[in-house]
Amino acid sequence: MKNSTLFKIVFSFLLFYQFGLAQVDIVYSDLVWSDEFNTNGAVNPTNWFHQTQLPAGGSWFNSEVQHYTDQLTNSFVESGMLNIVAKKETYTDQGITKQYTSARLNSKFAFKYGRVDVRAKLPLDAGTWPAIWMLGKNVNEPGGYFASNFGTTDWPACGEIDIMEHGIFEGQNINYIQSTLHTPSSFGASVNNGGIIASDLANSYHIYSLNWSPYQLTFLLDGVPYYTYNPSVKNASTWPFNLEQFILLNVALGGVAGTVPDSYNQSSMLVDYVRVYQNTAIDNQPPLNFTASIGAITSTSVELLLNATDNSGTIGYNVAYGSVSNGMAGASGVQKSLIITGLNPSTYYSFTVTANDLSGNAAANNPIIISATTLANSTLICSGTSNLAQQGTFSTGYNYEFQTNGTDVKITYGLLDTDKVGVVAILWKQSPFTQTYMTNVSGNIFTSTITGQTIGSTINYAVKFAYAGGLSVTNYYSYVVGSSCALQLDTFSQLNQISFPNPVTNIINITSSINIDKVELYDILGNLVIKNETNTNSIDVSSLTSGIYLISVYSGNERIVKKISIQ
C-alpha cells in the first residue's frame, strides 16, 4: 500500500521469505510497471483500456447479465483507490438493453515472466464475480485492447491465468478465493486450480499475487504461496505461458455467480495498486562452477545433483534424456536436487545437463553428460497414499514411501493438500518416541534417512506436517526393513473387485461391477495430473510421460489406491 509503514513492508518481506521460497522458484525485484491510482477521476488512459464490445450473440460469457461500460460511474479513482462498480441500472449499448452495468479493464502493458501484486478489497454480494486475471496478448477476442494487432489465437490456446476469482465456488466458505489455469489440456471447469480461505474479505484488503517463471506459476495471498502449477510435460497443450500476457480487472454479475437478488443495488471492487516486477539488470556473465552428479537411485528414479554460481542469483537448469526434457530454476551456489521419475528397472540412462542464467548466458562447460543404471527392481520399496490422520485432518491426503538401501531406510512423505502453506515436516518414531525434522526435496515433499537398521526388523514411523495455522499428523506405518509391500490403508472390499490393464499405453479402461464416482491420477512426486468425475471407466492418459503413477479410485465413501505403469 502506498501509505504503508516501513514496518509493514519489512514484515511482508520477511513473511514472503519465511513461507515463499519453498514454492517460488525465482524472485523478481525490479518494478517495471504499476498504477498507484493517485489521481482522482477517470482511470489513467495510458495504463488502461475499457473493454465494452459484446461478444457475438450479445451476451458476455458464462451467461453474465451486465453491460461493461466506460462510464465514470462504473470505474473511477477516488482517495487513492480504483473503484470498479457493478450496479443495477437499465443501460442500452450496441442495440441491446441490459439491467446491470460494470467495468472490465485491460492493461495496455503486456509482459512475459515476472510477479504481479494487486492489493484489493472485494465485493461479497450474492451474484457478484470479482476477478483479477490475465490473458495471452495474442487472444483473438474482438473488442480487446490487443486484439486488432495481435489477436491470432483462440481461447484457451492463448492461455488464461486467473490470479483471483471470488463468488463462483458454490458451497465454499464466503472468504474462499481461487486461482485457476485454462489451457487446451484443461479449460472451463479446469482441474488446474488451487484455493485458500482468506481472512475477512468483506472488510480487509489483501494482496493477490502471481509469480510467473519459465518453469512454473505460483499464486500467493499476502505474500504466502498456496498453489503452484508446474506440469511435468510442458507443451502447447499444457503450457501456453511462454508468451506475453496482459492484466484484466472486472466485476461480473449473474451467470455462474448465481442469480442477482432483486434487492441488489451496487457494489465495488476497490484496488489500491497494481504492480509488476521483473529482473531488469543487464547480465553478461555466464554461470560458473557448474557441476552435475548422480544422487540416489531406485528401480524407477534417478536423483541428479546440480550446482552452479551466477551473479544474477538464479540458475536455469535443463536436463534431457531420450525425448524428454525438464527445466527448473535453482539458487546460485545452492545444490539443486532433481529426481527423474517414471524410469524402467535395470535400464541405462544418459542425462544431458546444461546450466544457463535467465539472460541466456551458458556455462562454459555445457553440456555435462552423466549416466546411471536403475536398480533391478523395486522389491525394497513400500509406498502408498492415504488421508488418515491421528491428529488434525488432511483435505486431500499424502503419499509415503519407505526404501531400504543397504542398512539404511529412506523415508519420503509428500503432502497432497493444496490448502496448507508454510509446510514443514517432522518425522515421528513411535517407540521410543523421537522426532526429527525432515529435509524438503521440492514443493511439499520431504525425506529423512535412518541409518544402521537390521534387515528383517520392523520400524514404525509417522509424520507431523506443521503449517501456518495448524498441524496434521499421519497414522503410524509399520515397515519391515529390506522388504517390499503395497501399503494401501484405504482399501475396501467392493473396490477390490475393480480391474484394469497394467501397464497401459493411452487409455486406462477400468472394469467394475460398482459405480465409480471419481478417478485421480498422481505422479510419483504426489502431483495430481488427472482428475475425472465423468467417464470414470475410461481415463485418457495419452498426454502423460511414461512411468509409474498412483491411481486413486472412489466409490461412495470408499477408495482404493494402486500403482499403475504407463508406457
C-alpha positions as CSV (number, residue, x, y, z in Angstrom):
1,M,0.0,0.0,0.0
2,K,1.4,3.3,-0.9
3,N,0.9,4.7,2.6
4,S,2.2,1.6,4.4
5,T,4.7,2.0,7.1
6,L,8.2,0.7,6.8
7,F,7.3,-1.9,9.4
8,K,4.6,-3.4,7.2
9,I,6.9,-3.5,4.3
10,V,9.7,-5.3,6.2
11,F,7.1,-7.7,7.8
12,S,5.7,-8.6,4.4
13,F,9.2,-9.2,3.0
14,L,10.1,-11.5,5.9
15,L,6.8,-13.3,5.6
16,F,7.4,-13.9,1.9
17,Y,10.8,-15.4,2.5
18,Q,9.7,-17.5,5.5
19,F,6.9,-19.2,3.6
20,G,7.5,-18.4,0.0
21,L,10.9,-19.7,-1.2
22,A,9.9,-23.3,-1.0
23,Q,7.5,-22.7,-3.8
24,V,8.6,-19.5,-5.5
25,D,11.5,-20.5,-7.8
26,I,12.6,-17.1,-9.0
27,V,12.3,-13.8,-7.0
28,Y,11.5,-10.8,-9.2
29,S,12.5,-7.5,-7.6
30,D,12.5,-4.6,-10.1
31,L,9.3,-2.7,-10.5
32,V,8.7,-2.3,-14.3
33,W,5.0,-1.2,-14.4
34,S,2.4,0.0,-11.9
35,D,-0.6,2.1,-11.3
36,E,-0.9,3.5,-7.8
37,F,-4.3,5.3,-8.5
38,N,-3.2,8.6,-7.0
39,T,-5.2,10.9,-9.3
40,N,-8.9,11.3,-8.7
41,G,-11.3,10.9,-11.6
42,A,-11.2,8.7,-14.7
43,V,-8.7,5.8,-14.8
44,N,-5.4,6.6,-16.4
45,P,-5.9,6.1,-20.2
46,T,-2.2,5.5,-20.7
47,N,-2.5,2.4,-18.5
48,W,-6.0,1.0,-19.0
49,F,-8.5,0.3,-21.8
50,H,-12.2,-0.2,-21.2
51,Q,-13.3,-3.4,-23.0
52,T,-17.0,-2.8,-23.8
53,Q,-17.7,-4.7,-27.1
54,L,-20.2,-7.5,-26.6
55,P,-19.1,-11.0,-27.8
56,A,-21.1,-12.5,-30.7
57,G,-24.6,-13.2,-29.6
58,G,-24.9,-10.1,-27.5
59,S,-24.0,-11.6,-24.1
60,W,-20.8,-11.9,-22.1
61,F,-19.5,-15.4,-21.5
62,N,-20.8,-17.6,-18.7
63,S,-24.3,-16.2,-19.0
64,E,-23.3,-12.9,-17.3
65,V,-26.0,-10.3,-17.3
66,Q,-24.1,-7.0,-17.3
67,H,-23.0,-4.5,-19.8
68,Y,-19.4,-3.4,-19.4
69,T,-19.1,0.4,-19.9
70,D,-16.6,3.2,-19.9
71,Q,-18.9,5.3,-17.7
72,L,-17.3,7.2,-14.9
73,T,-19.9,5.7,-12.6
74,N,-18.6,2.2,-13.3
75,S,-14.9,2.9,-13.0
76,F,-13.1,5.8,-11.3
77,V,-10.3,6.7,-9.0
78,E,-11.1,8.3,-5.6
79,S,-9.0,8.7,-2.5
80,G,-6.2,6.6,-3.9
81,M,-8.4,3.7,-4.9
82,L,-9.6,2.4,-8.2
83,N,-13.4,1.7,-7.9
84,I,-14.9,-0.9,-10.2
85,V,-18.6,-0.5,-9.6
86,A,-21.2,-3.1,-10.6
87,K,-24.7,-1.6,-10.3
88,K,-28.3,-2.1,-11.1
89,E,-29.4,0.2,-13.9
90,T,-31.1,0.0,-17.2
91,Y,-28.5,0.6,-19.9
92,T,-28.6,0.2,-23.7
93,D,-25.5,-0.3,-25.8
94,Q,-24.8,-1.9,-29.2
95,G,-28.6,-2.1,-29.6
96,I,-29.0,-4.3,-26.6
97,T,-30.6,-3.3,-23.3
98,K,-29.5,-4.9,-20.0
99,Q,-30.4,-4.2,-16.4
100,Y,-26.9,-4.1,-14.9
101,T,-23.6,-2.3,-15.7
102,S,-20.0,-2.8,-14.6
103,A,-16.4,-2.3,-15.9
104,R,-13.8,-4.5,-17.5
105,L,-10.3,-3.0,-17.7
106,N,-7.5,-4.3,-19.9
107,S,-3.9,-3.2,-19.1
108,K,-2.2,-1.6,-22.0
109,F,1.0,-3.2,-20.7
110,A,1.8,-6.8,-21.6
111,F,4.8,-8.8,-20.4
112,K,6.4,-12.3,-20.1
113,Y,7.5,-13.6,-16.7
114,G,7.6,-11.7,-13.5
115,R,5.5,-11.1,-10.4
116,V,2.1,-9.3,-10.3
117,D,0.9,-7.8,-7.0
118,V,-2.7,-6.4,-6.7
119,R,-3.9,-5.1,-3.4
120,A,-7.7,-5.1,-3.4
121,K,-10.9,-5.4,-1.4
122,L,-13.7,-7.5,-2.9
123,P,-17.5,-7.3,-3.1
124,L,-19.1,-10.3,-1.5
125,D,-22.7,-9.6,-2.6
126,A,-24.7,-12.6,-3.9
127,G,-24.4,-12.8,-7.7
128,T,-21.1,-10.8,-8.0
129,W,-18.0,-12.3,-9.5
130,P,-14.9,-10.1,-9.0
131,A,-11.8,-11.2,-10.8
132,I,-8.1,-10.3,-11.2
133,W,-6.7,-12.3,-14.2
134,M,-4.6,-12.4,-17.3
135,L,-4.9,-13.4,-21.0
136,G,-2.4,-14.0,-23.7
137,K,-1.7,-10.9,-25.7
138,N,-2.4,-13.0,-28.8
139,V,-6.0,-13.8,-27.8
140,N,-8.5,-13.5,-30.6
141,E,-11.2,-11.6,-28.7
142,P,-12.8,-8.8,-30.7
143,G,-13.0,-5.7,-28.6
144,G,-9.9,-6.4,-26.5
145,Y,-7.1,-3.8,-26.5
146,F,-4.5,-6.0,-28.2
147,A,-6.9,-8.0,-30.4
148,S,-6.8,-5.9,-33.6
149,N,-3.0,-6.1,-33.9
150,F,-2.1,-9.3,-32.1
151,G,-5.3,-11.4,-31.9
152,T,-4.2,-14.6,-33.8
153,T,-5.0,-17.3,-31.3
154,D,-8.3,-18.6,-29.9
155,W,-9.1,-19.2,-26.3
156,P,-7.9,-21.3,-24.5
157,A,-4.8,-21.8,-26.7
158,C,-3.8,-18.3,-25.7
159,G,-3.6,-19.3,-22.1
160,E,-5.6,-17.8,-19.2
161,I,-4.2,-17.1,-15.7
162,D,-6.9,-16.4,-13.1
163,I,-4.9,-14.8,-10.3
164,M,-8.0,-14.4,-8.1
165,E,-11.7,-15.2,-8.5
166,H,-14.5,-15.0,-5.9
167,G,-18.2,-15.8,-5.8
168,I,-18.4,-18.7,-8.3
169,F,-17.5,-21.6,-6.0
170,E,-20.7,-23.0,-4.7
171,G,-20.5,-24.5,-1.2
172,Q,-17.3,-22.8,-0.3
173,N,-16.6,-20.5,2.6
174,I,-17.6,-16.9,1.9
175,N,-13.9,-16.0,2.3
176,Y,-12.7,-18.6,-0.3
177,I,-10.8,-17.3,-3.3
178,Q,-9.3,-19.5,-6.1
179,S,-6.6,-19.4,-8.8
180,T,-7.1,-21.3,-12.0
181,L,-5.2,-22.0,-15.2
182,H,-7.1,-22.5,-18.5
183,T,-5.1,-24.3,-21.3
184,P,-6.0,-26.6,-24.2
185,S,-5.4,-29.6,-21.9
186,S,-7.8,-28.4,-19.2
187,F,-10.3,-25.5,-19.5
188,G,-13.7,-24.4,-18.4
189,A,-14.0,-26.4,-15.2
190,S,-10.2,-26.7,-15.2
191,V,-8.6,-29.2,-12.8
192,N,-5.6,-27.0,-12.6
193,N,-6.6,-24.8,-9.7
194,G,-5.9,-24.1,-6.0
195,G,-7.8,-22.1,-3.5
196,I,-7.4,-20.7,0.0
197,I,-9.6,-19.1,2.7
198,A,-8.6,-15.5,3.3
199,S,-9.4,-13.5,6.4
200,D,-12.4,-11.2,6.4
201,L,-12.7,-10.4,2.7
202,A,-15.7,-8.2,3.5
203,N,-13.7,-5.6,5.4
204,S,-10.0,-6.3,4.7
205,Y,-7.6,-5.5,1.8
206,H,-5.4,-8.4,0.6
207,I,-2.5,-8.7,-1.8
208,Y,-3.2,-11.2,-4.6
209,S,0.0,-12.2,-6.4
210,L,1.2,-14.3,-9.3
211,N,4.9,-15.3,-9.6
212,W,5.4,-16.4,-13.2
213,S,8.7,-18.0,-14.2
214,P,9.7,-20.0,-17.3
215,Y,9.2,-23.1,-15.2
216,Q,6.2,-22.7,-13.0
217,L,3.3,-20.4,-11.9
218,T,2.9,-19.8,-8.2
219,F,0.0,-18.0,-6.6
220,L,0.2,-16.1,-3.3
221,L,-2.1,-14.5,-0.8
222,D,-0.5,-11.7,1.2
223,G,3.0,-13.0,0.3
224,V,2.3,-16.6,1.2
225,P,2.1,-19.2,-1.7
226,Y,-0.8,-21.5,-1.7
227,Y,-0.8,-23.1,-5.2
228,T,1.8,-23.9,-7.8
229,Y,1.2,-25.1,-11.4
230,N,4.2,-27.0,-12.8
231,P,3.1,-29.7,-15.3
232,S,5.7,-32.4,-15.8
233,V,5.2,-32.1,-19.6
234,K,5.2,-28.5,-20.9
235,N,3.9,-28.1,-24.5
236,A,1.3,-26.0,-26.3
237,S,-1.4,-28.0,-24.7
238,T,-0.3,-27.7,-21.0
239,W,1.9,-24.6,-21.1
240,P,0.8,-21.7,-23.4
241,F,2.6,-19.4,-20.8
242,N,5.7,-18.6,-22.8
243,L,4.3,-15.5,-24.5
244,E,3.3,-12.1,-23.2
245,Q,0.1,-11.7,-21.3
246,F,-1.9,-8.6,-20.1
247,I,-3.9,-8.0,-16.9
248,L,-7.7,-7.7,-16.6
249,L,-9.7,-6.3,-13.7
250,N,-13.5,-6.7,-13.7
251,V,-16.6,-7.5,-11.7
252,A,-19.2,-9.6,-13.5
253,L,-22.8,-10.3,-12.4
254,G,-25.0,-13.3,-12.6
255,G,-24.4,-16.4,-14.7
256,V,-22.1,-18.9,-12.9
257,A,-22.0,-16.4,-9.9
258,G,-25.7,-17.2,-9.4
259,T,-28.9,-15.1,-9.6
260,V,-28.5,-11.4,-8.7
261,P,-31.1,-10.7,-6.0
262,D,-33.9,-8.3,-6.7
263,S,-32.7,-6.2,-3.7
264,Y,-29.2,-5.7,-5.2
265,N,-28.2,-2.1,-5.9
266,Q,-24.5,-1.8,-6.4
267,S,-21.1,-3.0,-5.0
268,S,-17.5,-2.3,-5.7
269,M,-14.1,-3.9,-6.0
270,L,-11.5,-1.4,-4.6
271,V,-8.0,-1.7,-5.9
272,D,-5.2,0.1,-4.1
273,Y,-2.4,-0.7,-6.6
274,V,-1.3,-3.0,-9.5
275,R,2.4,-3.7,-9.7
276,V,4.5,-5.8,-12.0
277,Y,8.1,-6.8,-11.1
278,Q,10.8,-8.3,-13.3
279,N,14.6,-8.6,-13.1
280,T,16.0,-5.9,-15.4
281,A,19.7,-5.8,-14.7
282,I,21.9,-6.5,-17.7
283,D,23.8,-9.7,-17.2
284,N,26.7,-10.7,-19.4
285,Q,28.4,-13.1,-17.0
286,P,27.7,-16.8,-17.6
287,P,27.3,-19.3,-14.8
288,L,30.4,-20.6,-13.2
289,N,31.4,-23.7,-11.2
290,F,28.8,-25.8,-12.9
291,T,28.7,-29.4,-11.7
292,A,26.3,-32.3,-12.1
293,S,26.4,-35.7,-10.4
294,I,24.2,-38.7,-9.6
295,G,22.5,-39.0,-6.2
296,A,20.1,-41.7,-5.0
297,I,19.0,-44.4,-7.5
298,T,15.9,-46.6,-7.3
299,S,14.4,-49.0,-9.8
300,T,12.3,-46.2,-11.3
301,S,14.1,-43.0,-10.4
302,V,17.5,-41.3,-10.6
303,E,18.4,-38.2,-8.5
304,L,20.5,-35.6,-10.2
305,L,22.5,-33.2,-8.0
306,L,23.1,-29.8,-9.8
307,N,25.0,-26.7,-8.8
308,A,26.4,-23.5,-10.3
309,T,27.0,-19.9,-9.3
310,D,25.9,-16.8,-11.1
311,N,25.9,-13.1,-10.3
312,S,22.2,-12.9,-11.0
313,G,21.4,-15.2,-8.1
314,T,19.5,-17.7,-10.2
315,I,20.5,-20.6,-12.4
316,G,18.3,-22.3,-15.0
317,Y,19.0,-26.0,-15.5
318,N,17.8,-28.2,-18.3
319,V,18.0,-32.0,-18.2
320,A,17.4,-34.0,-21.4
321,Y,17.2,-37.8,-21.8
322,G,15.7,-39.6,-24.7
323,S,12.8,-37.5,-26.0
324,V,12.2,-35.9,-22.5
325,S,13.4,-32.5,-21.4
326,N,13.0,-31.0,-17.9
327,G,13.7,-27.4,-16.9
328,M,13.9,-25.9,-13.5
329,A,15.4,-23.0,-11.6
330,G,17.9,-23.1,-8.7
331,A,19.5,-20.6,-6.4
332,S,23.1,-19.6,-7.2
333,G,25.6,-21.8,-5.1
334,V,22.8,-24.0,-3.7
335,Q,22.7,-27.6,-4.7
336,K,19.6,-28.5,-6.6
337,S,18.1,-32.0,-6.3
338,L,16.1,-33.1,-9.3
339,I,14.5,-36.6,-9.1
340,I,13.8,-38.1,-12.6
341,T,10.9,-40.5,-12.1
342,G,9.0,-42.9,-14.3
343,L,12.1,-44.8,-15.4
344,N,12.4,-48.5,-16.1
345,P,14.2,-51.0,-13.9
346,S,17.7,-52.3,-14.8
347,T,18.0,-49.6,-17.6
348,Y,20.9,-47.5,-18.5
349,Y,20.1,-43.8,-18.9
350,S,22.3,-40.9,-20.1
351,F,21.4,-37.4,-19.0
352,T,22.5,-34.2,-20.8
353,V,22.5,-31.3,-18.4
354,T,23.0,-27.6,-19.2
355,A,23.2,-24.5,-17.0
356,N,22.2,-21.0,-18.1
357,D,21.3,-17.8,-16.3
358,L,18.0,-16.1,-17.0
359,S,19.6,-13.8,-19.6
360,G,20.6,-16.9,-21.7
361,N,24.3,-16.9,-20.8
362,A,25.5,-20.5,-20.9
363,A,28.0,-22.1,-18.6
364,A,31.4,-22.7,-20.3
365,N,31.4,-26.4,-19.6
366,N,27.9,-27.0,-21.1
367,P,26.7,-29.7,-21.5
368,I,27.6,-32.2,-18.8
369,I,26.7,-35.7,-19.6
370,I,26.2,-38.2,-16.7
371,S,24.7,-41.6,-16.7
372,A,23.2,-44.1,-14.3
373,T,21.6,-47.6,-14.4
374,T,18.4,-48.0,-12.4
375,L,18.1,-50.8,-9.9
376,A,17.0,-54.2,-10.9
377,N,13.5,-53.9,-9.3
378,S,11.5,-52.1,-6.6
379,T,11.4,-55.0,-4.2
380,L,12.8,-52.9,-1.4
381,I,10.3,-50.1,-1.7
382,C,6.9,-49.8,0.1
383,S,4.7,-46.9,-0.9
384,G,1.1,-45.7,-0.8
385,T,-1.4,-42.9,-0.5
386,S,-3.7,-42.1,2.4
387,N,-5.7,-39.3,4.1
388,L,-5.9,-40.9,7.6
389,A,-4.7,-38.8,10.5
390,Q,-4.0,-39.4,14.2
391,Q,-4.1,-35.7,14.8
392,G,-5.8,-32.9,12.8
393,T,-7.1,-33.7,9.3
394,F,-6.0,-33.9,5.7
395,S,-8.1,-32.3,3.0
396,T,-6.6,-34.5,0.3
397,G,-4.0,-36.7,1.9
398,Y,-0.4,-37.7,1.5
399,N,2.0,-40.1,-0.3
400,Y,4.5,-42.1,1.7
401,E,7.5,-44.3,0.7
402,F,9.9,-46.5,2.7
403,Q,13.0,-47.6,0.8
404,T,15.9,-49.8,2.0
405,N,19.4,-49.0,0.8
406,G,21.8,-51.4,2.5
407,T,21.1,-51.0,6.2
408,D,19.6,-47.5,5.7
409,V,15.9,-46.7,5.2
410,K,15.0,-43.6,3.3
411,I,11.5,-42.3,4.3
412,T,9.7,-39.9,2.0
413,Y,6.4,-38.2,2.5
414,G,4.6,-35.9,0.1
415,L,1.7,-33.7,1.3
416,L,-1.1,-33.6,-1.3
417,D,-3.2,-30.9,0.4
418,T,-3.1,-27.6,-1.5
419,D,-4.8,-25.5,1.2
420,K,-1.8,-25.5,3.6
421,V,1.1,-23.1,3.4
422,G,4.5,-22.7,5.1
423,V,4.7,-26.5,5.5
424,V,7.4,-28.2,7.4
425,A,7.6,-32.0,8.2
426,I,8.8,-33.7,11.4
427,L,9.4,-37.5,11.4
428,W,7.9,-39.3,14.4
429,K,9.4,-42.5,15.7
430,Q,6.8,-44.5,17.6
431,S,9.0,-46.2,20.3
432,P,10.9,-44.8,21.9
433,F,9.3,-41.6,20.8
434,T,11.6,-39.2,19.0
435,Q,11.1,-36.5,16.4
436,T,13.4,-35.4,13.6
437,Y,12.9,-32.6,11.1
438,M,12.8,-33.9,7.5
439,T,14.6,-32.4,4.6
440,N,12.5,-30.6,1.9
441,V,13.1,-32.1,-1.5
442,S,10.7,-29.9,-3.5
443,G,7.3,-28.4,-3.0
444,N,5.7,-30.3,-0.1
445,I,7.9,-33.4,-0.5
446,F,10.1,-34.3,2.5
447,T,12.6,-37.0,3.2
448,S,14.7,-38.4,6.0
449,T,17.1,-41.4,6.2
450,I,17.5,-43.5,9.3
451,T,20.8,-45.4,9.3
452,G,22.1,-48.7,10.8
453,Q,18.9,-50.7,10.6
454,T,18.7,-54.5,10.9
455,I,17.3,-56.3,7.8
456,G,14.0,-58.0,8.8
457,S,13.3,-55.7,11.8
458,T,10.1,-53.7,11.9
459,I,10.1,-49.9,12.3
460,N,7.1,-47.7,12.9
461,Y,7.0,-44.0,11.8
462,A,4.6,-41.2,11.3
463,V,5.0,-37.6,10.1
464,K,3.7,-34.4,11.5
465,F,3.0,-31.7,8.9
466,A,3.1,-28.3,10.6
467,Y,1.9,-25.3,8.6
468,A,0.5,-21.8,9.1
469,G,-2.4,-22.0,11.5
470,G,-2.2,-25.7,12.4
471,L,-0.8,-29.2,12.1
472,S,-1.8,-32.7,10.8
473,V,-0.2,-36.0,11.8
474,T,-0.3,-39.1,9.7
475,N,-1.0,-42.6,11.1
476,Y,2.0,-44.7,12.1
477,Y,3.2,-47.0,9.4
478,S,5.0,-50.3,10.0
479,Y,7.7,-51.3,7.6
480,V,9.9,-54.4,7.6
481,V,13.4,-53.3,6.7
482,G,14.6,-54.8,3.4
483,S,11.1,-55.9,2.3
484,S,8.6,-55.0,-0.4
485,C,4.9,-54.3,0.2
486,A,1.9,-52.4,-1.1
487,L,0.8,-50.1,1.7
488,Q,-2.8,-49.3,0.9
489,L,-4.8,-48.4,4.0
490,D,-7.7,-47.1,2.1
491,T,-8.7,-50.4,0.5
492,F,-12.3,-51.6,0.7
493,S,-13.9,-54.9,-0.3
494,Q,-16.1,-53.7,-3.1
495,L,-13.4,-51.7,-4.7
496,N,-11.0,-54.6,-4.6
497,Q,-13.1,-56.1,-7.4
498,I,-12.1,-53.4,-9.9
499,S,-9.5,-54.3,-12.6
500,F,-7.6,-52.6,-15.3
501,P,-4.7,-53.5,-17.7
502,N,-1.3,-52.8,-16.1
503,P,0.8,-51.5,-17.8
504,V,-1.3,-49.3,-20.1
505,T,-0.5,-47.1,-23.1
506,N,-3.1,-44.4,-24.0
507,I,-6.3,-45.4,-22.1
508,I,-6.9,-46.9,-18.7
509,N,-10.1,-49.0,-19.1
510,I,-11.5,-49.8,-15.7
511,T,-13.7,-52.9,-15.3
512,S,-16.0,-52.6,-12.3
513,S,-19.4,-54.0,-11.1
514,I,-20.0,-50.9,-9.0
515,N,-20.4,-47.2,-9.8
516,I,-17.1,-45.3,-9.9
517,D,-17.6,-41.7,-8.8
518,K,-14.1,-40.3,-9.3
519,V,-10.7,-41.3,-10.5
520,E,-7.5,-39.3,-9.7
521,L,-4.0,-40.0,-11.0
522,Y,-0.9,-38.8,-9.2
523,D,2.7,-38.8,-10.4
524,I,5.3,-40.4,-8.2
525,L,6.1,-37.0,-6.6
526,G,2.4,-36.6,-5.5
527,N,1.3,-34.1,-8.1
528,L,-2.3,-34.5,-9.3
529,V,-2.1,-34.9,-13.0
530,I,-5.6,-36.2,-13.9
531,K,-8.9,-35.9,-12.2
532,N,-12.0,-37.5,-13.8
533,E,-15.5,-37.3,-12.4
534,T,-17.2,-38.2,-15.7
535,N,-16.4,-41.2,-18.0
536,T,-14.7,-42.7,-15.0
537,N,-14.3,-46.1,-16.5
538,S,-12.1,-44.8,-19.4
539,I,-9.2,-42.5,-18.5
540,D,-7.2,-40.9,-21.3
541,V,-3.5,-40.8,-20.3
542,S,-2.0,-40.3,-23.7
543,S,-0.6,-36.9,-22.7
544,L,1.4,-38.3,-19.8
545,T,5.0,-39.4,-19.9
546,S,5.9,-43.0,-19.4
547,G,6.5,-44.0,-15.8
548,I,4.9,-45.2,-12.5
549,Y,1.8,-43.4,-11.2
550,L,-0.7,-43.9,-8.4
551,I,-4.3,-44.3,-9.4
552,S,-7.0,-43.4,-6.7
553,V,-10.5,-44.8,-7.4
554,Y,-13.5,-43.6,-5.4
555,S,-16.9,-45.1,-5.0
556,G,-19.2,-43.5,-2.4
557,N,-17.1,-43.2,0.8
558,E,-14.7,-45.9,-0.3
559,R,-11.3,-45.5,-2.0
560,I,-8.6,-47.8,-3.3
561,V,-5.1,-46.7,-4.3
562,K,-3.0,-48.8,-6.7
563,K,0.2,-48.3,-8.7
564,I,0.0,-48.3,-12.4
565,S,2.7,-48.2,-15.1
566,I,2.1,-46.0,-18.2
567,Q,4.1,-46.8,-21.2
